[in-house]
Amino acid sequence: MKKLILASAVAGLSASLFAGLYGDIPTAKHAWAVHDTNRPNPVKVTPGAQLGQPPSDAIVLFDGTEESFKKNWVDGKGERTKWKFVNGTLESVNHAGNICSRQEFGDVQLHVEWQAPIKVEGYGQGRGNSGVFVLGGMYEIQVLDSYETNPADMKNPNYADGQAGAVYGQNPPLVNPTRKPGEWQVYDIIFHQPVFEGNECKHPGSLTVFLNGVLVQDHWELEGPTWHCRRTRQEKPRATKGSIQFQDHGNPVHFRNVWVRELPCRYANTTHGTFLANERDVMNLRRETAKKLLAKIDRNKVGSQQVKEILEVLSYCDEKPFMDVASKICGGYLAKLEALKPRELDERKGTIKDLRHNYDVLWRNGKAKDCPLGKKIEQIIKEKNWR
């Protein structure tokens, strides 16, 4: 029986701690309070059975079957590609042009495995050259046999920003973790597209790349579209979505196990809140949350529970419609407190201190400083010397 009572007490304490106002309240950049129980929980995703296999929310673009090859891949004109389906892989064909995903994507997590030919002819950029492009060909992560390469090595000279793992022409990989030609290499790529408001670039976009499980691009902010032999400036993309593409560069490079997960744009991702968050979108989400919380309040009653609930509403949005309801609820409860005798106040010590906690959260965040009920609660606690 004691264990049951203790368990119930702990459960009640947890519910009290994590309900209503608890952590710092929402801001212009954060739609949610710290430790906010109203914040949506992450969607449950089942990981792949083996490392590199698609999770349950992935869009599989190539699974090693000819069906997925024909269904998901076209040439640059949207017509049947001249690339080959060979032993469960996509094989590039000289002069066939890039192979493009039929479906278009914006911000993505992209997984792809690639293989340079076992017998590689030539040197430098002629060794198993291809590329992985995002956003319809605007940005390239280089594909190349870079197992043994060195700009100073006359046997296989190459430039650093054109090696495997490079953001082509912009940033070399941090390290060179490539395997031998003929062995399968693994890319895991996180791409966030540039963000524009009108013609103003708010964020240039970024690429994070793992090659064979090793970080080679650490949130590289894009200077502009990748290009051969010239620098570019970031420009507004023609569209916010584009195809995933693999490059035909004249070498028979193979690709397999291609899947993506669509990611929310960081700028509009009001669920998480970052320095990129759009303040207008954040405020709209806060307002909607306040409306939902307001709808749950039993306005036929005026008690401490209703006060706690309306204070939580105000932490999201203190615009006039919400303030009008707050004035009525808090004013009604203030009248009740003022009518109580000293002994009756003592009986409500826990409730009053609990309400002061809710006000404390608002006060330390610059809200509700002039609320008559809050001032009355503070006065009672001071006069009663309640700790």
N, C-alpha and C positions, 0 to 999 in steps of 0.2 A: 504494500500500500504506500509506504514511504517513497519507494522508487517511482511509483506512478505519480505521486504528488510532485516529486522533484522534476520528473520529466515534463509534467504539465506546466510547472513554473518556468522551466527553461524555455519551453515552446512559447509561452506567453511573453517572456522577456525578449526572445528573438523577434517575435511579431511586433513588439513595441519598438525595438531598436531600429528595425528596418522598414517601418511604415511611416508614411508622411514625411515631414521635414527631418532630414538626418544629416546629409553632407551639404557642402556649398551648393548654392542654387544655380539654375541655368544662367547663361550669359549670352552676349551677342554672338559669340562663336560656339557656344555649347548649348544644345537644345535640352540637355538633361543635367540634373544635379549630380554631384558626386555620390556614388553608391545608390543611384536612383532605381527604385523597384519598378517604376513605370517605364524604364528604358527597355526596348525590345531585346529579348535574349537572342543570341546567335542561333541561326538555323542549324539543326543537327545534320551533319554530313558524314557519311560512312566512307572512310578512306579506302583506297584500292587494296586488294588482297596482298599485293606485293609492291615494293618500292617502285614508283614510276608508273604504276597502273592508275587509270582514272578514278577519281572519287565519284560518289553518287550524283553530284551536281554538275559533273563535267559534260561538255558537249564534245563527243568523240568525232573527230574529223577523218581519222584513218585508223582502222583497227586491224590492218593486215589482210583485209578481204577485198576482192575485186569489186564487190558491191559498193563498199564505202568509197573506193577510188572513183568509180563512175558517178556515184551519187553526190559527192561533196567537192569534186575538183574540176576546174575548167581552165581555159587559157585566159589571157588578158582581155579578150573580147567577150568572155562568157560562153565560149563555144568549147567543143570537145578538145581536150588537151592532147598534145602529141607525146607527152610523157608516157612512160611504160609502167605497167604493173608487173613486177618481177619478184617471184618468190616471197610474196607477202610484203613487198616494199614498193615505194615510189622511186622510180629511177629517172633522173634527168636525161634529156635527149638534146644533143647539140642543135642549136638553131630553133628549138621548140619554143623558146621564150619562157617566162616565169609560169609556174603552175600556181593557181589562185584558189583559195577556198570559195565555194559558192556563197557561203554565209559570211556576213560582214560583222566586224566587232570593233568596239571602242577600247576601253580599258580592259585588259585581260591578264590572266595567268595562263601562260602557254607552255606546254610540255611537248618536246619533239626530240627524237633520237635520229642521229645522222651518221653516215659512214662514208669516209673518203675511200677511193679505190685502193685495193691491196697493192696493185702495181701502179704507182704514181709516176707519170712522166713529167718532165719539165722541172721548174724550180720556182720559188717565191709564189707569186699569185697564180702560177700555172699548176699548182699541186692540189687537186681536189677542190677547186674553187666553186663556191655557191654562197648562198646567204639566206637568212630567215628575215623576212620583212613583216612589219606590222603596219596597220592603218593604210592598207591599200598600196604599199610599196614606199611609203614616206621615210621609214626608218629601218636600217639594216643592221642585224647582228651577223658578223662575218662567219662563214663556214669555210674551212680551209685545213689542209694537212699542215699543221704547225708543230708536229711532234719534234722535229729537229730543224730549227730555223734560227737564224741570227743575222742581223743586218750586216755584221762584219765578216760573215762566213761566205766566201766566194762560191762554195758548193751549193748553198741554198740561201742566198740573201733575201731579205724581206723587210718591210717596214712594220713597225710595232702596231700602228693603228689600222693595219689590214690583216692581222693574224686572227685565228679562231678566238672567239670571245670578245673581239673588239666591237665597239659601236663604230661602224666603218667610217674612217676618215676623221673621227672625232676623238675617241678615247681608247687607248690600248687596254687589254685586260690587265687586271691587277697582277695576275700570275699566269703561268702557262701549264694547265693541268691536262693537256690533250694526251690521248692515247695514240698508239701506233696506227698508221693507215691500215684499213681493213677491219679495225676494231670499232665497235659502236660507241659513239660519243653521245652525251645526254645534255640537252639544254632545258633549264627551267627558267622562264623569263617572266618578269613582272613589268607590264607596260602601263603607264599612265600618260594619256595624251595631253598636249598643251591645252590650256584653258584661256579662252578669249572672252571679253565682254566688248562687243562691237569689234573694233580693230585693235583694242588694247589687250596685250598679253598679260594675263594675271599670273600664269605659271607656265614655264616652258615645257612641262612634261618630263617624264623620266623613264629610265630603263634600269632595272635590276636584273642581273643575269648570274645564274649558277651554271658552270660547265663541269660536268662529271661530279656534281655535288660540291664544287668549290666556288666560292663567291669571286666573280671576275669583274662585275660591274656593280658598284655599290651606290645605287640610287643616283645614277648619272643623269644630271639635268641636261636636256637636249639643247644643243646650240641652234639647231635647225634641221631640216631634212638632210639625211646622209647622202653624200655625193662623191664621185671620183674626182680627185685632184683639186677640189675647191671647197672653201668654207662657205657656209650658208647662214642666213639669219632665220630665226624662228618666224614662221609665217602661219597665218590662219589656215588650218586644213580645209580642204574643199567640203569635207563632210566629217561628222563626228564618229563615223564607222567606216571601216574598209576591210578588205580581204586580208587574210594571212597568206603570204606568198613565199615560195621557195624559188631560188634563182637558178636559171640555166646560164652557166658561164662556160659551157663547152666541155665540162668534165662529167663523167658518169657518177654522180653522187647519189646515194640512196637515203631515203627517209622512211621512218616507221613510227608507230605509236604516237600519233598526234592528237592531242586533246587540249581544250581550253576551258577556262572558267571565267565567265564574265564578271568583272569587278565594277563596283559603283565608282563613278567619277569622284575623285577626292575633293574637288571643289564643291560639289553639290551633296556630299555625303554628310548630311546633317545628323545622321544617327551617331556618328563617331565624333565629329567636331574636331577641326584642326584649324591652324592659322589660315587655311584656304577656304574655310567654310563661308558660304554666302550668307551674310547676316539677314537678308530678307527671307531666305528660305528657312533659316534657323528660327526666326520670329514666327513665321507661319506655322511651323511644327510645334513650337511652344504654345501658340494660341490654340491649336487643335487639341493638344494634350490638356490644356486648361478647360476647354469645353467638355471634354470627356469626363474629367474629374468633377466638374461642376454638376454634370447631369446625375452623378451618383449621390449627391448630397440630399438628405431628407430635409427639405426646407420647412416642413411642418413642425420640426422640433428645433429648439434653440438650446443646445448644450455644449459641453466641452468637445464632444466628438465633432460636432458641426463646425466649431471654431477651428479645430485642427485641420479639418478637411478644406475649409475655405482658405486658410493660411497656405496650405499646399498649392491650392489653385493660384494664389497671388504670387507664389514663387516662380510660376511659369509666365504669368501675364497679369499685370495690374491695370489694364485698360478699364475704362468706365463701366462697361457692363458687369465686369467681375467685381469691381470696387463697390458698386451699388449693392450687390448681394452680400459682400463682406461687411459693409456698414450695417446692414440689417441684422445679420447673424451676430457680429461682434457687439453691436449696440444692445441687442436683446440679452446677450450673456453678461455684458457689463451691468445692466440693470439688475440681473439676478444676483451678481456678486455684491453689489452695493446694498441689497436688501438683506444679506445674510448677517447673522449675529456672529460675534467672535468665535463661539464654540462651533458653529456651523462651518465657519471658514477653516477651523482646525481639522474638522472631519474631511475637508476637501484638500488637504495639504498636498497629497500626491498628485491629484488632478491639476491643481494650480501650478505646481512646480513643473509638471509635464508640459503645460501650456507655455510656461516661461521658456522652456527649452526650444519650443517651436519658434517663439519670438526671437530668441537668441540667434537662431540660424538666419532669420531674416535680417536682424539688426547688423550682424557682422558682414552681411552682404549689401548693406545700405538700403534696406527696405523696411517699410512700416514703422519708421522711427516716431512718427507722430500719432500712432494709433492709440486712442483713449483707453481701450481695453488693455493693450500692452503696458501702458503706463500704470494702470491700476494694478495689474498683476505684479509689476515690479515694486510698487509701493507696498502691497500686502506682504510680499516676501521680505522686504527690508524691515518693515515694522515688526513682523513676527520673528525676525532673525532666523529664518529658515535657511539652512545650508544645502 
